[in-house]
Amino acid sequence: MPGWKTEEVLVVRRDEVFPDGAWHGFIDVDLERYLNVISSQFEFRRRGDVEEDPAFQQVIPYVVFRHGDRYFLTKRLKESSEKRLRHLYSLGVGGHINRADISDRPGADPVIEGLRREFEEEVVYEGSWTHRMIGLLNDDSNDVSRVHLALVFEVTGDRPEIAIRETSKLDGELLSLEEMKIYYLDMESWSQLIYDHLLAREKAADAIGGAQ
């Protein structure tokens, strides 16, 4: 990615996000507090200055697309720009929030603007969709994820036709959680955490439905 080191990305100081120490994994509680911290404390810094600096969390809107009971699972191919994640499966698409996302939209929410841009850049989707935040991800287990904080959004579409834009970098298909479990061990760490959450949610919903 030419010039990626000079790209200005949205970050928040780690001690602002985790004043009591970092937790690990996926959470779906107290989300408003984290959003308030991000909206009040964010700044833009050169990506090259923060890519290996855990004092800052690069905030990533991470989109999990859903239609009915199926989710969009992608696989990074050999042309993927992120060498460390090639050939791994992912349950979402996402990326950094750039200064340009809000430069011509005074007062706009940078998280939502970044979410929309990333979704539209990564996939072709002609249907209508809605979004809602379902959780936060923090994972310090590897060099890629430890400097990022994922805001996980579930995007629900009204039609199943969805496709990858850059087919040389990604491949993708809609699968149920049951169908995609064979890829679990080859999923990126974030996707494994999200998969676990979605599966637990699905089982809880089935249990409630069975009890009625």
C-alpha positions as CSV (number, residue, x, y, z in Angstrom):
1,M,0.0,0.0,0.0
2,P,2.0,3.0,-1.2
3,G,2.2,5.8,1.3
4,W,0.4,3.9,4.1
5,K,2.9,5.1,6.7
6,T,1.8,8.8,6.1
7,E,-1.9,8.0,6.2
8,E,-3.5,9.8,9.1
9,V,-5.7,7.4,11.1
10,L,-8.0,7.8,14.1
11,V,-6.5,6.7,17.4
12,V,-7.2,6.9,21.1
13,R,-4.6,6.6,23.8
14,R,-4.6,3.1,25.3
15,D,-4.8,4.4,28.9
16,E,-7.9,6.4,28.0
17,V,-9.6,3.3,26.6
18,F,-8.4,1.0,29.4
19,P,-8.0,3.1,32.5
20,D,-8.1,0.0,34.7
21,G,-6.0,-2.2,32.5
22,A,-6.8,-3.9,29.2
23,W,-9.3,-6.8,29.0
24,H,-9.0,-9.5,26.3
25,G,-11.6,-10.8,24.0
26,F,-15.1,-9.7,22.9
27,I,-17.5,-7.7,25.1
28,D,-21.0,-6.6,24.5
29,V,-21.6,-4.5,27.6
30,D,-20.9,-0.9,28.6
31,L,-20.5,0.0,24.9
32,E,-21.7,3.5,25.3
33,R,-18.8,4.3,27.7
34,Y,-16.2,3.3,25.1
35,L,-18.0,5.2,22.3
36,N,-18.0,8.3,24.5
37,V,-14.3,7.9,25.2
38,I,-13.5,7.5,21.5
39,S,-15.7,10.5,20.5
40,S,-14.2,12.8,23.1
41,Q,-10.5,11.7,23.0
42,F,-9.8,10.7,19.5
43,E,-7.0,12.2,17.4
44,F,-5.4,11.6,14.1
45,R,-1.8,10.4,13.8
46,R,0.4,9.1,11.0
47,R,-0.1,5.3,10.8
48,G,3.6,4.7,10.5
49,D,4.0,6.3,13.9
50,V,1.4,4.1,15.7
51,E,1.5,0.8,13.8
52,E,3.8,-0.7,16.3
53,D,3.1,1.5,19.3
54,P,0.7,-0.1,21.9
55,A,0.3,3.2,23.7
56,F,-2.3,4.0,21.0
57,Q,-5.3,2.0,19.9
58,Q,-6.1,2.4,16.2
59,V,-9.9,2.3,16.0
60,I,-11.3,-0.1,13.4
61,P,-15.0,-0.2,12.5
62,Y,-15.5,-3.9,11.7
63,V,-18.5,-5.0,9.7
64,V,-20.1,-8.4,10.0
65,F,-22.6,-8.8,7.2
66,R,-25.7,-10.9,7.8
67,H,-28.6,-12.0,5.7
68,G,-31.1,-14.3,7.5
69,D,-29.1,-16.9,9.3
70,R,-26.0,-16.6,7.0
71,Y,-22.9,-14.5,7.4
72,F,-20.4,-13.3,4.9
73,L,-17.1,-15.2,5.4
74,T,-14.1,-14.0,3.4
75,K,-10.6,-15.4,2.8
76,R,-7.5,-13.3,2.2
77,L,-5.7,-14.3,-1.0
78,K,-2.1,-14.0,-1.9
79,E,-2.5,-10.5,-3.2
80,S,-3.8,-9.2,0.1
81,S,-2.0,-6.1,1.3
82,E,-1.7,-7.4,4.8
83,K,1.0,-10.1,4.5
84,R,0.6,-11.3,8.1
85,L,-3.0,-12.3,7.5
86,R,-2.8,-13.9,4.1
87,H,-4.8,-17.2,3.5
88,L,-6.8,-16.7,6.7
89,Y,-10.6,-16.5,6.9
90,S,-12.5,-13.5,8.3
91,L,-16.0,-12.9,9.4
92,G,-15.9,-9.2,8.8
93,V,-14.5,-6.4,6.7
94,G,-13.1,-3.2,8.1
95,G,-10.3,-0.7,8.2
96,H,-8.9,2.4,9.6
97,I,-10.8,5.7,10.0
98,N,-9.1,8.4,8.0
99,R,-9.1,12.2,8.5
100,A,-10.7,12.4,5.0
101,D,-13.8,10.5,6.3
102,I,-14.9,13.6,8.2
103,S,-12.9,16.5,6.6
104,D,-15.8,17.7,4.5
105,R,-18.5,16.7,7.0
106,P,-18.2,18.9,10.0
107,G,-19.8,17.3,13.0
108,A,-20.1,13.9,11.4
109,D,-19.5,10.7,13.5
110,P,-16.1,9.5,12.3
111,V,-16.9,5.9,13.3
112,I,-20.1,5.7,11.2
113,E,-18.5,7.5,8.3
114,G,-15.5,5.1,8.4
115,L,-17.9,2.1,8.6
116,R,-19.8,3.2,5.5
117,R,-16.7,3.9,3.5
118,E,-15.0,0.6,4.4
119,F,-18.1,-1.4,3.6
120,E,-18.6,0.3,0.3
121,E,-14.9,-0.1,-0.6
122,E,-14.7,-3.8,0.2
123,V,-18.0,-5.2,-1.2
124,V,-20.6,-4.7,-3.9
125,Y,-24.0,-4.6,-2.4
126,E,-27.1,-3.1,-4.0
127,G,-29.6,-4.0,-1.3
128,S,-30.7,-1.9,1.7
129,W,-29.0,-2.4,5.0
130,T,-29.1,-1.4,8.6
131,H,-26.3,-1.5,11.1
132,R,-26.0,-1.9,14.9
133,M,-23.0,-2.2,17.1
134,I,-22.8,-5.6,18.8
135,G,-19.5,-5.4,20.6
136,L,-15.9,-4.5,21.1
137,L,-12.8,-6.5,20.4
138,N,-9.4,-6.3,22.0
139,D,-6.8,-8.9,21.3
140,D,-3.2,-8.6,22.5
141,S,-2.2,-12.0,21.4
142,N,-0.4,-11.0,18.2
143,D,1.4,-7.9,16.7
144,V,-1.4,-7.1,14.2
145,S,-4.3,-6.9,16.6
146,R,-2.6,-5.5,19.8
147,V,-2.5,-2.0,18.4
148,H,-6.1,-2.0,17.2
149,L,-9.5,-1.8,18.8
150,A,-12.4,-3.2,16.8
151,L,-15.9,-1.7,17.1
152,V,-17.9,-4.6,15.8
153,F,-21.1,-3.8,13.8
154,E,-23.6,-6.2,12.5
155,V,-24.9,-5.1,9.1
156,T,-28.2,-6.8,8.1
157,G,-29.1,-6.7,4.5
158,D,-32.4,-7.3,2.8
159,R,-31.0,-9.4,0.0
160,P,-28.3,-12.0,-0.2
161,E,-26.4,-10.8,-3.3
162,I,-23.1,-9.6,-2.0
163,A,-19.7,-9.7,-3.7
164,I,-16.0,-8.7,-3.1
165,R,-14.8,-5.7,-5.1
166,E,-11.1,-6.6,-5.2
167,T,-11.3,-10.3,-6.1
168,S,-7.5,-10.6,-6.4
169,K,-7.3,-9.9,-2.7
170,L,-10.4,-11.5,-1.2
171,D,-12.9,-14.3,-1.8
172,G,-16.2,-14.6,0.0
173,E,-19.5,-16.4,0.4
174,L,-22.5,-16.5,2.7
175,L,-22.5,-19.4,5.1
176,S,-24.4,-20.3,8.3
177,L,-22.4,-20.6,11.5
178,E,-22.7,-24.4,11.2
179,E,-21.4,-24.4,7.7
180,M,-18.4,-22.3,8.5
181,K,-17.2,-24.1,11.6
182,I,-14.8,-26.2,9.5
183,Y,-12.8,-23.0,8.8
184,Y,-12.7,-22.0,12.5
185,L,-9.0,-22.9,13.0
186,D,-8.0,-20.9,10.0
187,M,-9.9,-17.8,11.0
188,E,-8.1,-14.6,12.1
189,S,-8.2,-14.2,15.9
190,W,-10.8,-11.5,15.8
191,S,-13.1,-13.7,13.7
192,Q,-12.8,-16.6,16.1
193,L,-13.9,-14.3,18.9
194,I,-16.8,-13.0,16.9
195,Y,-17.8,-16.5,15.8
196,D,-17.9,-17.6,19.4
197,H,-20.1,-14.7,20.3
198,L,-22.5,-15.2,17.4
199,L,-22.7,-19.0,18.1
200,A,-23.5,-18.4,21.8
201,R,-26.1,-15.8,20.8
202,E,-27.7,-18.2,18.3
203,K,-27.8,-21.0,20.9
204,A,-29.4,-18.7,23.4
205,A,-32.0,-17.7,20.9
206,D,-32.7,-21.3,20.1
207,A,-33.1,-22.1,23.8
208,I,-35.5,-19.3,24.3
209,G,-37.5,-20.3,21.3
210,G,-37.6,-24.0,22.4
211,A,-38.9,-23.0,25.8
212,Q,-41.8,-21.0,24.5
